[in-house]
Amino acid sequence: MRISIIGSGYVGLTTGVGFALKNHKVWFVDVDKRKVDMINRATSPIYEPGLEEALREVHSKGLVRATLSYEEAIKSTEITFIAVPTPTKDDGSIDLRFIENVSRSIGEALKDKDKHIVVVKSTVLPGITENVVKEIIKQVSKNDNIYFAMNPEFLREGRAMEDVLNPDRVVIGVEDEYAKEKLLSLYKDFVSEDRILIMPIRSAELVKYSSNAFLSMKISYSNLIGRLAKRLGIDVYEVMDAVGMDKRIGRDFLNAGLGFGGSCFPKDVKALSYFTKSLNVRNTLWEEVLEINETQIGELINIMKSVVGSLKGKEIVVLGLSFKPDTDDIRESRALKLIKKLIDEKAEKVYAHDPIAIDNAKKELSHDKVEYIYDLQDALSRADIVVIATEWEMYKNEELYKDKIVFDGRRVIRGEHARYYEGLSW
Ligand code: UDX
């Protein structure tokens, strides 16, 4: 198949390279010339394990091309995927700026085009594919030969290529046979047919939010049980190991700690909560999920204060800045929020370490009280109070914490050699 992908970020690029690995010809479109040039040189603009090797392979076979021109990409292809961001505004409503702009440009490029399918891969609330994307494209293109679909992406950062090539399931929202058959034949190469779920477009849109909200809920649930466990002197991990063995529940996403961050969970739960309210459906569940998540940092700060007294004037080492290990992504990272809180508490200095996320963290948080340190030993030599905020593998060595006062936000160590060790919920 000939496929164009609008937006060459995490989702667009990994999905497109995945298609090309199955011998489809893929055109990437992006507004960022730097990204376009990099893809055309077979260099990945983002870090994701296995992506660059795969990009080099498909590039050498002539299966991928990037361009700034919608016209060029869309005229050369039969199916277009939209994979641009859908951020959430401060009030919780979804920001459709990118989706609307992209739809207009696709509409222009489809003016005299023969049969074409437009698939929304971006996370959008139920109704947006039909009421916004389809409406705009039909209005601008005046073309009746366009078919629409919604196909959410469930990939995890750090495992994106793995998730693209071996998905648990593929969800396809369609309204006609043509788009259905085309997408079925595209995805049959990735997953067995019983794992491809065909449904109305709105249902597919809701699947994505329901999945992310459920996983977020599991984390906040564990954090709530964790608060209780902490008050009772119980290790919540021991409890969740037993709870998770129930097949109906499952052990994944029951790890208590500083909570969830990243580009998806916080924004999607916020958008779902706002949307539900806008339909006058009574709901407090998701607000609670977010509330627990936001207040986990305060829980840790309180524990720290109960041990070392006021944080005013204290020097503190913070280990881990990315929102989870194995990525340099710091979006909605709990670690950066924690550092801001430590500064609010008048800590004298925060020495912040991360194996790969420091450069991104610097752009997000620069403050005279925060010093970023690239070398782990060096960071640890700066102060006695240590907080572990992200569970990088390199932090697991107990020896590192000899004589330190350690507060563990992710249950990374046991604190065998620490002068003092205390976990957030264990
Ligand atoms: C997530 C979804 O997993 C993915 O399906 C969706 O497409 C996008 O959002 P990602 O943002 O890459 O993917 O991160 P994920 O690995 O799911 O972790 C999200 C956050 O939850 C991280 O901050 C992580 O530290 C936290 N988390 C995860 C916990 O606090 N406890 C857990 O048990 C699991």
Residues whose N, C-alpha, C, O or C-beta is under 5 A from the ligand:
A	BS01	UDX	E153 F154 L155 R156 E157 I219 D252 F253 L254 N255 G259 F260 G261 G262 S263 C264 F265 F323 K324
